[in-house]
Amino acid sequence: MYTTLFFIIIAILVLDFALETYLDHLNGKNVSLQLPDEVKDIYDAEKYKKQQEYFLANQKFGTISGTFSFIVMMLMFFLFGFSFVDNLARGMAENSILIALIFFGILYFANDIISMPFDIYHTFVIEEKFGFNKVTPKLYVMDTIKGWIMTIILGGGILALLMYIYSLTENYFWVLGWGVMAFISIFMMMFYSNLIVPIFNKQTPLEQGELRDAIENFCNKVGFQLDNLFVIDGSKRSTKANAYFSGLGAKKRIVLYDTLISTLTTEEIVAVLAHEIGHYKKKHTLIMLTISLVNSGIIFFLLSLVLGKYSPVFAAALGSENPSFQFSLIVFGVLYTPISTVLGIGINVMSRKNEYEADAFAKEHGLAKPLGEALKKLSVTALSNLNPHPAYVFFHYSHPTILQRLQNLNK
């Protein structure tokens, strides 16, 4: 049975890689040399050529790095690399929880080190070539170290807690595990900007002036209580602009990138925030959180069905005679891939619908034109792909394309 399971795992990985490769191929073929009418007022021929070059450079890079990762994964399965790492971990500890932590720690750091040259190339060559990169070597090293520490503390802590719960009760593991992850998800959603973001970026309250007055006037107009309005120093890493909404209830917060403020006019920034407030008013945040929690519950339930009963088969499929929690997680993760893909498509469809509704909220308050202008400027500054293939959009885009949003705003 374990031989059949092994080839099922390989088949899923191969099919997933083939699907992604085909979608990338379609997306690459969809590149158009003709500048769309909707952006002719801000894109000239030179800028559009640069956008096309940036897209093709990233696509080529993604193909190479993705193929490399796929080959490494295949080698790990065919050469029983997971069993080898498990034996290393068992030679360092006897406690099952500690063995699992060492096991995943080795895999995490090995993967990070192997993929680091690709990340460095993308940051310091591709992003640098097109004028986006602001990361210094020192900042890159500091970010990497901080990321490692956070993964050890948060990732290791959560894994240890879940394994401890499983050791106490196998029957109710999925309920308790789901409860723990739901609590962590909600907690992080509320306090991410307060606890995690400051580790990497500096956030300061938006100073008094024309922009803050305009934002507060709009919030008062639509009945949106806003106590936390911050600016983040995104320019220390990239020239790309952004804004985001985080938190729930009294902890809700709007964060503007300093690059956004330097790129858009006051009215355009208000329009962008109107879009974000539209998400809150339409309860999109709560809806997507609920879907995420339900999805998490399904994962834990299915995982609980296979953890104990099929652990020996899972271990054998990975070339080991030692059933373990970590082997079950790896095999389950692969087997869940088709389900995850289907659910991901559904979530993306709903997310794109939410984006249209948030745009409509801004439009209802007379901000269709400035929002459209903001989207154009942000697209130009980020060299966004203007003509992604519909199939690629269907599978991967959580937002409608820039042209779809502009056409919808102009109706």
Residue pairs with C-beta under 8 A, 6 or more apart in sequence:
1 313
2 313
2 316
2 317
3 317
5 313
5 314
5 316
5 317
5 331
6 77
6 317
8 335
9 77
9 317
9 331
9 334
9 335
10 74
10 77
12 334
12 335
12 337
12 338
13 70
13 73
13 74
13 77
13 334
13 337
16 337
16 341
17 66
17 70
19 341
19 395
20 66
21 63
21 66
23 389
23 391
23 392
23 395
23 396
24 59
24 62
24 63
24 66
24 392
26 389
26 391
26 392
27 59
27 385
27 388
27 389
27 392
28 56
28 59
29 389
30 387
30 388
30 389
30 392
31 52
31 55
31 56
31 387
32 386
32 387
33 52
35 43
35 45
35 48
36 386
36 387
36 403
38 376
38 403
38 406
38 407
38 410
39 376
39 379
39 380
39 386
39 402
39 403
39 406
41 376
42 376
42 377
42 380
43 51
43 380
47 380
50 130
50 383
51 380
51 383
51 384
51 385
51 386
53 130
54 126
54 130
54 383
55 383
55 385
57 126
57 129
57 130
58 126
61 118
61 121
61 122
61 126
64 118
65 115
65 118
65 122
68 118
69 115
72 114
75 81
76 82
77 318
80 318
80 319
80 320
82 107
82 318
82 319
82 320
82 327
82 330
83 318
83 319
83 320
85 103
85 106
85 107
86 99
86 103
86 320
86 322
86 324
86 326
86 327
87 320
88 102
88 106
89 99
89 100
89 102
89 103
89 106
90 99
90 322
92 99
92 102
93 99
93 102
96 163
96 167
96 324
96 325
97 160
97 163
97 164
97 167
99 324
99 326
100 159
100 163
100 324
100 325
100 326
101 156
101 159
101 160
103 326
104 155
104 156
104 159
104 326
105 152
105 156
108 151
108 155
109 148
112 144
112 148
116 144
120 140
123 133
123 135
123 140
124 133
124 135
124 137
124 140
127 133
127 238
130 383
131 239
132 238
132 239
132 240
133 237
133 238
134 235
134 236
134 237
134 238
134 239
135 143
135 236
135 237
135 238
139 236
139 237
143 200
146 199
146 200
150 196
150 199
158 180
158 181
158 184
161 180
162 177
162 180
163 325
165 173
165 176
165 177
165 180
166 173
166 177
166 307
166 325
169 176
170 304
170 307
170 308
173 300
173 304
173 307
174 297
174 300
174 301
174 303
174 304
175 300
177 300
177 304
178 296
178 297
178 300
178 301
181 296
181 300
182 293
182 296
182 297
185 289
185 292
185 293
185 296
186 248
186 289
188 196
189 246
189 247
189 248
189 289
190 247
190 248
190 249
190 251
191 247
191 251
192 246
192 247
193 203
193 230
193 246
193 247
193 253
193 255
194 251
197 203
197 232
197 255
201 232
201 233
201 234
201 236
202 232
202 233
203 230
203 231
203 232
203 233
203 255
204 230
204 231
205 229
205 230
205 231
206 212
206 215
206 229
206 230
206 231
206 256
210 266
211 261
211 266
211 269
212 229
214 266
214 267
214 269
214 270
215 226
215 229
215 269
215 270
215 273
216 226
218 270
218 273
218 274
218 277
218 365
219 225
219 226
219 277
221 365
222 274
222 277
222 281
222 365
224 277
224 280
224 281
226 252
226 254
227 250
228 247
228 251
228 252
228 253
228 254
229 253
229 254
229 256
230 253
230 254
230 255
230 256
231 255
231 256
231 257
231 258
231 261
232 255
232 256
232 257
232 258
233 258
234 240
234 241
234 242
234 257
234 258
234 259
234 260
235 257
235 258
235 259
235 262
238 259
239 259
239 381
240 259
240 381
240 382
241 257
241 259
241 260
241 262
241 263
241 264
241 378
241 381
241 382
242 257
242 259
242 260
243 254
243 255
243 256
243 257
243 260
243 269
243 272
243 273
243 276
244 254
244 255
244 276
245 252
245 253
245 254
245 255
245 276
245 277
245 279
245 280
245 285
246 252
246 253
246 255
247 253
248 285
248 286
252 280
254 273
254 276
256 269
256 273
259 381
260 269
260 272
260 378
261 269
263 377
263 378
263 381
264 272
264 374
264 377
264 378
265 370
265 373
267 367
267 370
268 370
268 371
268 373
268 374
268 377
269 374
270 367
270 370
271 362
271 367
271 370
271 371
271 374
272 371
272 374
274 361
274 362
274 365
274 367
274 371
275 358
275 359
275 361
275 362
275 371
276 358
277 361
278 357
278 358
278 359
278 360
278 361
278 362
279 285
279 354
279 358
281 361
282 354
282 357
282 358
282 361
284 354
284 357
284 358
287 350
287 354
288 347
288 350
288 351
288 354
291 347
291 350
295 343
295 347
299 336
302 332
302 336
303 328
303 329
303 332
306 314
306 328
306 332
307 325
307 328
307 332
310 328
311 323
311 324
311 325
311 327
311 328
312 323
314 323
314 327
314 328
314 330
314 331
314 332
315 321
315 322
315 323
315 324
315 327
317 331
318 327
318 330
318 331
320 327
341 395
344 395
345 394
345 395
347 398
348 394
348 395
348 396
348 397
348 398
351 398
351 399
352 397
352 398
352 399
352 400
355 398
355 399
355 400
355 405
356 400
356 405
356 408
359 371
359 405
359 408
359 409
360 408
362 368
362 371
363 371
363 409
368 409
368 410
369 409
371 409
372 405
372 406
372 409
372 410
375 402
375 405
375 406
375 409
376 402
376 406
378 384
379 386
379 402
384 402
386 401
386 402
386 403
387 401
387 403
388 397
388 401
393 400
393 401
399 405
400 408
